[in-house]
């Protein structure tokens, strides 16, 4: 997809953050494909629904390639106390619409949220 932030099904974690605590949010995708030369694909972490307004960190997953590549993104920060739902999503730039994020037994997608 182009600039649409595409939530990864099954990669949502709901937590309650105590006052003054930090969280570490980690996202990993081992089998990301970008089939349009000249375009880039990104994976992002979101506090809430997958949208630019809720993004808390982004990582370049691949640029100008047709190869299968993995990507990881993480952030440690102090959110507001209370309920939060974290999500992992991907999006791309450029005109191509053939960006994909695949998973399987040997290429899992993970979203981890820890209190630190």
Helices and strands as residue ranges (DSSP letters): E 6-17, E 23-34, E 40-47, G 52-54, E 55-63, E 68-77, E 82-92, E 99-102, E 109-115
